[in-house]
Amino acid sequence: MNKLGAMKWLRPWAIGLVAAACSDEATVIDAGPAETYSQPLYVIQSLIFGDEGSTSYVLLRPELAPEPTISLSEGREFPEYSPADPVGGKLAVGNGESPSLAFFSISDGGTWTDEATISFSNFTSERLAGNVPVASDKAYVPFDGTNHAKYDPISFTIGGEVGAPQDIPLSQGGLTANRGFGQQLRDGRLFQPYYYADADFQSYGPDSRIGVIDTATDTPGTSLSVPCPHLHITTADDDGNLYFSNGQGSIAAALLTPGNAPNCFARINAGETAVDPSSIMLFRDLADGREGSNLFYIGGGKALFNVYHAERDALGPDAEFAAVDMSSSYHLWTLDLATGQAAMLEGIDYAGGQFTALRVDDRTIITIPEGDYSSTAFYEITPELLVTPLFDVEGWAFKTFRLR
């Protein structure tokens, strides 16, 4: 496995072209008679990494229930990292080799029907790093570091640029701005984190930014500066508070890169648009001096985060980043958001670092990779911290959602 490839799943690819003034055309495909799609359908996306690149797989399930290991042979294959997202009941999949989005409807019998393809080649020549629905008739795709293009997923027409925030520089202190994987949409505003890192993702700036876009007018507002490196993961609690934390990649930097800032998370309170300074918390202060990442809310006032237990690996002075990035010495911890009390989660053993927690229907599904990212274990967890094993998926299964 290519270690750097595995760690870049949540790191954006550099996009360096300035957008052209005109918009691209969409190709709408005459699919013939409409397929029926009345039954629930869930999507799992997994990645396989190799020396020559990565491959994405989209797997379909009528329910998320215990079953044997799910083979990637059951899925549909896409090149490289091809982000899949639900958009208006359709499945939108980015092309891992070009700046385009393909839209599919999927029948109850599992038949894929091509609906349309939208090209964003007038904005960039690079593959798309994401797709963010912000309304029933509008979605954003990121490009050029901090910019977005907008499109209508109903008519499949492009509406032009949103514009890059003027107060988020593309480079700072010799480091490059990178778009965080997560974002939160609340009260007509999109909160998108950005962080600064070197080309090898081994050094991170001590501060991150959160861009704020008014999605009604498609206007970037004043961004927020947060004294935490690598803000990359986002989550929201039941009260509308928003949380921003680092991904796993900056754990190795905090341990191995001299002068790299420790990792932390921050909160924007419900009804507000500024970061609450009192909310900033170092993971090492919660986990007995250990570095952590990936804060996710799971309900009932509780969150999960992953902690690297370096004492299990006996890192020496010449330790390489791969020893941390690809370690199986990560363990989930729980956090009571009201009291600030943290503890190791019982019921799940040590595993890899880049876990996710996903709200699907009224359930919380967590996915935990092996240290080498060859497979991913799925669990359901309740706010009472009851853990139920579901299944394993080949590869790194990092995204799960209900399509309909």
C-alpha positions as CSV (number, residue, x, y, z in Angstrom):
1,M,0.0,0.0,0.0
2,N,1.1,3.5,-0.8
3,K,1.2,5.2,2.6
4,L,1.0,8.7,1.4
5,G,-1.9,7.8,-0.8
6,A,-3.8,6.4,2.1
7,M,-3.3,9.5,4.2
8,K,-4.4,11.9,1.5
9,W,-8.0,10.7,1.4
10,L,-9.1,13.7,3.4
11,R,-6.5,16.0,1.9
12,P,-7.4,18.0,-1.1
13,W,-5.6,17.8,-4.4
14,A,-3.9,21.1,-5.4
15,I,-6.0,23.0,-7.9
16,G,-4.1,25.8,-9.5
17,L,-6.0,27.2,-12.5
18,V,-7.9,30.5,-12.5
19,A,-11.6,30.0,-13.6
20,A,-12.7,31.1,-17.0
21,A,-15.5,33.6,-17.3
22,C,-17.9,31.3,-19.1
23,S,-19.7,28.2,-17.8
24,D,-19.6,24.7,-19.1
25,E,-22.5,22.8,-20.7
26,A,-24.1,19.7,-19.2
27,T,-24.7,16.5,-21.2
28,V,-28.2,15.2,-20.3
29,I,-28.6,11.5,-21.2
30,D,-31.9,10.2,-22.5
31,A,-32.3,7.2,-20.2
32,G,-35.6,5.9,-21.5
33,P,-38.4,4.7,-19.2
34,A,-37.8,5.7,-15.6
35,E,-36.7,3.0,-13.2
36,T,-38.6,2.6,-9.9
37,Y,-36.8,3.6,-6.7
38,S,-39.3,3.3,-3.9
39,Q,-37.2,1.1,-1.5
40,P,-34.5,2.4,0.9
41,L,-31.0,2.4,-0.6
42,Y,-27.7,3.0,1.2
43,V,-24.4,3.8,-0.3
44,I,-20.9,2.8,1.0
45,Q,-17.8,4.2,-0.6
46,S,-14.5,2.5,-0.2
47,L,-10.9,3.1,-1.5
48,I,-8.1,0.8,-2.4
49,F,-4.6,2.2,-2.6
50,G,-1.7,1.0,-4.7
51,D,1.7,2.2,-6.0
52,E,0.1,3.3,-9.3
53,G,-2.9,5.1,-7.7
54,S,-6.1,4.5,-6.0
55,T,-9.5,3.1,-7.0
56,S,-12.9,4.0,-5.6
57,Y,-15.8,1.6,-5.2
58,V,-19.5,2.4,-4.7
59,L,-21.4,-0.4,-2.9
60,L,-25.2,-0.6,-2.5
61,R,-27.2,-2.0,0.4
62,P,-31.0,-2.1,1.1
63,E,-30.2,-1.7,4.8
64,L,-27.3,-1.4,7.2
65,A,-27.5,-4.6,9.2
66,P,-25.1,-7.3,10.4
67,E,-23.7,-9.4,7.6
68,P,-20.5,-11.1,6.4
69,T,-17.6,-9.1,5.0
70,I,-18.6,-7.1,2.0
71,S,-16.4,-7.6,-1.1
72,L,-15.5,-4.8,-3.4
73,S,-16.4,-7.1,-6.3
74,E,-20.1,-6.3,-5.5
75,G,-19.5,-2.6,-6.2
76,R,-19.1,-0.3,-9.1
77,E,-15.5,0.9,-9.8
78,F,-14.4,4.4,-10.4
79,P,-10.9,5.8,-11.1
80,E,-8.8,7.3,-8.3
81,Y,-10.7,9.3,-5.6
82,S,-14.1,9.8,-7.1
83,P,-16.3,11.5,-4.4
84,A,-19.8,10.1,-4.2
85,D,-22.7,12.2,-2.7
86,P,-26.5,12.1,-2.6
87,V,-28.0,15.0,-4.5
88,G,-31.8,15.1,-4.9
89,G,-32.3,11.4,-4.7
90,K,-29.6,10.8,-7.3
91,L,-26.1,9.7,-6.8
92,A,-23.5,12.2,-7.9
93,V,-20.0,10.8,-8.5
94,G,-16.9,13.0,-9.3
95,N,-14.6,11.7,-12.0
96,G,-11.3,10.9,-10.4
97,E,-9.4,11.8,-13.7
98,S,-11.2,14.9,-14.9
99,P,-13.3,17.9,-13.5
100,S,-16.7,16.4,-14.1
101,L,-19.7,15.1,-12.1
102,A,-21.8,12.1,-13.3
103,F,-25.4,11.7,-12.0
104,F,-27.0,8.3,-11.7
105,S,-30.4,7.0,-10.6
106,I,-30.4,3.5,-9.1
107,S,-33.4,1.3,-9.3
108,D,-34.7,-1.0,-6.6
109,G,-33.1,-3.8,-8.5
110,G,-29.7,-2.2,-8.4
111,T,-29.7,-0.9,-12.1
112,W,-27.6,2.2,-12.6
113,T,-29.0,4.7,-15.1
114,D,-26.9,7.6,-16.4
115,E,-28.9,10.8,-15.9
116,A,-26.4,13.6,-16.8
117,T,-22.7,14.6,-16.7
118,I,-21.6,18.1,-15.9
119,S,-18.1,19.3,-16.9
120,F,-16.3,22.1,-14.9
121,S,-13.4,22.3,-17.4
122,N,-13.8,26.0,-17.8
123,F,-13.0,26.4,-14.1
124,T,-10.1,23.9,-13.7
125,S,-8.4,21.0,-15.4
126,E,-8.0,19.1,-12.1
127,R,-10.3,16.4,-10.8
128,L,-13.0,17.6,-8.3
129,A,-12.2,17.2,-4.6
130,G,-15.8,17.4,-3.4
131,N,-19.5,18.2,-4.0
132,V,-21.5,20.2,-1.5
133,P,-25.3,20.4,-1.8
134,V,-26.5,23.7,-0.2
135,A,-30.2,23.7,-1.3
136,S,-32.6,21.5,-3.2
137,D,-31.6,23.4,-6.4
138,K,-28.0,24.3,-5.8
139,A,-24.7,22.7,-5.0
140,Y,-21.1,23.9,-4.8
141,V,-17.9,22.2,-6.1
142,P,-14.5,23.5,-4.9
143,F,-11.7,24.5,-7.1
144,D,-8.6,26.7,-7.1
145,G,-7.9,26.1,-3.5
146,T,-10.6,28.2,-1.8
147,N,-13.0,29.0,-4.6
148,H,-16.3,27.2,-5.5
149,A,-18.4,26.9,-8.6
150,K,-22.2,26.5,-8.3
151,Y,-24.6,24.4,-10.3
152,D,-28.3,23.4,-10.3
153,P,-28.6,19.6,-9.7
154,I,-32.2,19.6,-11.1
155,S,-31.5,21.3,-14.5
156,F,-27.9,20.3,-14.6
157,T,-26.8,23.9,-15.4
158,I,-23.7,25.7,-14.1
159,G,-24.2,29.1,-12.5
160,G,-20.7,30.4,-12.4
161,E,-18.3,31.2,-9.6
162,V,-19.1,31.7,-5.9
163,G,-15.8,33.5,-5.4
164,A,-12.8,32.9,-3.2
165,P,-12.8,34.5,0.3
166,Q,-10.4,37.5,0.1
167,D,-9.1,37.0,3.7
168,I,-7.9,33.4,3.3
169,P,-4.4,33.6,1.5
170,L,-3.5,30.6,-0.7
171,S,-0.1,30.4,1.1
172,Q,1.1,31.5,4.5
173,G,4.5,31.1,6.1
174,G,5.7,28.9,3.3
175,L,2.7,26.5,3.7
176,T,-0.2,26.0,1.2
177,A,-3.9,26.4,2.0
178,N,-5.8,23.2,1.8
179,R,-9.6,22.7,2.0
180,G,-10.8,20.6,4.9
181,F,-12.8,17.5,4.0
182,G,-15.8,18.4,6.2
183,Q,-18.2,21.3,6.1
184,Q,-21.4,22.3,7.9
185,L,-24.5,24.0,6.5
186,R,-26.5,25.9,9.1
187,D,-29.1,28.7,8.9
188,G,-28.2,29.5,5.3
189,R,-24.4,29.6,5.8
190,L,-21.8,27.2,4.8
191,F,-18.9,26.8,7.2
192,Q,-15.8,25.4,5.4
193,P,-12.5,24.9,7.2
194,Y,-9.1,25.4,5.6
195,Y,-5.6,24.7,7.0
196,Y,-2.0,25.2,6.0
197,A,0.5,22.4,5.3
198,D,3.7,21.6,3.4
199,A,3.7,19.5,0.3
200,D,4.4,16.3,2.2
201,F,1.8,17.0,4.9
202,Q,4.5,16.7,7.6
203,S,4.3,20.3,8.8
204,Y,1.2,22.2,9.6
205,G,0.6,25.9,10.4
206,P,-0.5,26.6,14.0
207,D,-3.7,28.4,12.8
208,S,-6.6,27.4,10.5
209,R,-9.4,29.4,8.9
210,I,-13.1,28.8,8.5
211,G,-14.7,30.3,5.4
212,V,-18.3,31.4,5.7
213,I,-20.5,31.6,2.6
214,D,-24.0,33.0,2.5
215,T,-25.7,30.3,0.4
216,A,-28.7,32.4,-0.4
217,T,-26.6,35.1,-2.2
218,D,-23.5,32.9,-2.8
219,T,-21.4,35.5,-1.1
220,P,-18.2,34.7,0.9
221,G,-18.2,36.6,4.2
222,T,-15.4,37.3,6.7
223,S,-13.5,34.2,7.6
224,L,-12.7,33.0,11.1
225,S,-9.2,32.4,12.4
226,V,-8.8,29.5,14.8
227,P,-5.6,28.7,16.7
228,C,-5.7,25.0,15.8
229,P,-3.7,23.2,13.1
230,H,-5.3,21.1,10.4
231,L,-9.0,21.9,10.9
232,H,-10.4,19.2,8.7
233,I,-13.2,17.3,10.3
234,T,-16.6,18.9,11.2
235,T,-19.6,17.7,13.2
236,A,-22.8,19.3,14.7
237,D,-24.6,18.4,17.9
238,D,-28.4,18.3,18.5
239,D,-28.5,21.9,19.6
240,G,-26.8,23.3,16.5
241,N,-23.3,23.8,17.9
242,L,-20.7,23.2,15.2
243,Y,-17.3,21.5,16.0
244,F,-14.1,21.7,14.0
245,S,-11.1,19.3,14.6
246,N,-8.0,18.0,12.9
247,G,-7.7,14.9,10.9
248,Q,-5.3,12.1,11.7
249,G,-2.5,13.3,9.4
250,S,-1.4,16.0,11.8
251,I,-0.9,13.6,14.7
252,A,2.5,12.5,13.3
253,A,3.5,16.1,12.7
254,A,2.7,17.0,16.3
255,L,4.9,14.1,17.5
256,L,7.7,14.1,14.9
257,T,8.0,17.7,13.4
258,P,9.9,20.1,15.8
259,G,7.8,23.1,16.7
260,N,4.5,21.8,15.2
261,A,1.6,22.9,17.2
262,P,-0.5,20.4,19.3
263,N,-3.9,19.3,17.9
264,C,-7.2,20.8,19.2
265,F,-10.8,21.4,18.3
266,A,-13.1,24.4,18.5
267,R,-16.8,25.2,18.5
268,I,-19.1,27.7,16.9
269,N,-22.1,28.0,19.2
270,A,-25.7,27.7,18.0
271,G,-27.0,30.9,16.5
272,E,-23.5,32.5,16.3
273,T,-21.0,32.9,13.5
274,A,-17.8,33.3,15.6
275,V,-15.7,30.7,17.3
276,D,-16.2,30.5,21.1
277,P,-12.6,31.1,22.5
278,S,-13.5,29.1,25.6
279,S,-14.3,26.0,23.5
280,I,-10.8,25.4,22.2
281,M,-9.5,22.2,23.7
282,L,-6.2,20.3,23.2
283,F,-6.7,16.6,22.7
284,R,-3.6,15.9,24.8
285,D,-5.4,17.6,27.7
286,L,-8.2,15.1,27.4
287,A,-6.2,11.9,26.7
288,D,-3.5,11.9,29.3
289,G,-1.0,13.7,27.1
290,R,-1.7,11.8,23.9
291,E,-2.5,13.3,20.6
292,G,-6.0,12.9,19.1
293,S,-8.2,13.7,16.1
294,N,-11.5,13.3,14.3
295,L,-14.1,14.6,16.8
296,F,-17.6,13.4,15.9
297,Y,-20.8,13.9,17.7
298,I,-22.9,10.7,18.4
299,G,-25.9,12.0,20.3
300,G,-26.9,12.4,23.9
301,G,-24.3,15.1,24.5
302,K,-21.4,12.8,23.7
303,A,-18.7,12.7,21.1
304,L,-16.1,10.3,19.9
305,F,-12.5,11.1,19.0
306,N,-9.5,8.9,18.1
307,V,-6.4,8.8,20.2
308,Y,-2.9,7.7,19.2
309,H,-1.4,5.5,22.0
310,A,2.3,6.1,21.1
311,E,3.4,4.0,24.1
312,R,2.4,0.9,22.2
313,D,4.7,1.7,19.3
314,A,7.9,2.7,21.2
315,L,8.8,5.5,18.7
316,G,12.5,6.2,18.6
317,P,14.3,9.5,17.7
318,D,14.4,8.4,14.0
319,A,10.8,7.3,13.7
320,E,9.2,7.8,10.3
321,F,5.8,9.3,9.7
322,A,4.5,6.0,8.4
323,A,5.1,4.5,11.9
324,V,2.4,6.8,13.2
325,D,0.2,7.2,10.1
326,M,-0.1,3.5,9.5
327,S,-0.1,2.3,13.1
328,S,-2.7,0.1,14.6
329,S,-2.3,1.8,18.0
330,Y,-5.3,4.1,17.8
331,H,-8.2,3.8,20.1
332,L,-11.6,5.5,20.3
333,W,-12.3,7.7,23.3
334,T,-15.6,9.3,24.4
335,L,-16.1,12.9,25.4
336,D,-19.0,14.3,27.5
337,L,-19.4,17.7,25.9
338,A,-21.0,19.2,28.9
339,T,-18.5,18.1,31.6
340,G,-15.4,17.7,29.4
341,Q,-14.8,14.3,30.8
342,A,-13.1,11.8,28.4
343,A,-12.4,8.1,28.7
344,M,-11.5,5.1,26.5
345,L,-14.5,3.5,24.7
346,E,-15.1,-0.1,25.7
347,G,-16.2,-2.7,23.2
348,I,-13.8,-1.8,20.3
349,D,-10.2,-2.7,20.2
350,Y,-7.2,-0.7,18.9
351,A,-7.1,-0.2,15.1
352,G,-6.2,2.4,12.5
353,G,-6.5,6.1,12.9
354,Q,-8.8,7.7,10.3
355,F,-12.2,6.7,11.7
356,T,-15.5,8.3,10.9
357,A,-18.8,8.6,12.7
358,L,-21.8,9.1,10.4
359,R,-25.4,10.0,11.3
360,V,-27.5,7.8,9.0
361,D,-31.3,8.1,9.6
362,D,-31.5,8.2,13.4
363,R,-28.5,6.0,13.9
364,T,-24.8,6.6,14.4
365,I,-22.5,4.4,12.3
366,I,-18.8,4.4,12.9
367,T,-16.2,3.0,10.5
368,I,-12.7,2.0,11.8
369,P,-10.0,1.0,9.4
370,E,-7.2,-1.5,9.9
371,G,-3.8,0.1,10.4
372,D,-2.9,-0.7,6.8
373,Y,-6.3,0.4,5.5
374,S,-6.9,-3.0,3.8
375,S,-10.4,-3.3,5.4
376,T,-12.8,-1.3,7.5
377,A,-15.0,-2.4,10.4
378,F,-18.6,-1.0,10.7
379,Y,-20.3,-0.6,14.0
380,E,-23.5,1.0,15.3
381,I,-23.1,3.0,18.5
382,T,-25.8,4.5,20.7
383,P,-25.6,7.6,22.9
384,E,-25.5,5.1,25.8
385,L,-22.2,3.8,24.2
386,L,-23.7,0.4,23.4
387,V,-21.7,-1.0,20.4
388,T,-23.1,-3.4,17.8
389,P,-20.8,-4.9,15.2
390,L,-22.3,-4.7,11.7
391,F,-19.9,-5.9,9.0
392,D,-16.4,-5.4,7.5
393,V,-15.8,-3.8,4.0
394,E,-12.7,-4.5,1.9
395,G,-10.5,-1.4,1.5
396,W,-10.9,1.9,3.3
397,A,-14.7,2.5,3.6
398,F,-14.9,6.2,4.7
399,K,-18.3,7.4,3.5
400,T,-21.8,6.0,4.1
401,F,-25.2,7.6,3.5
402,R,-28.8,7.0,2.6
403,L,-29.5,7.7,-1.0
404,R,-33.2,7.5,-0.6
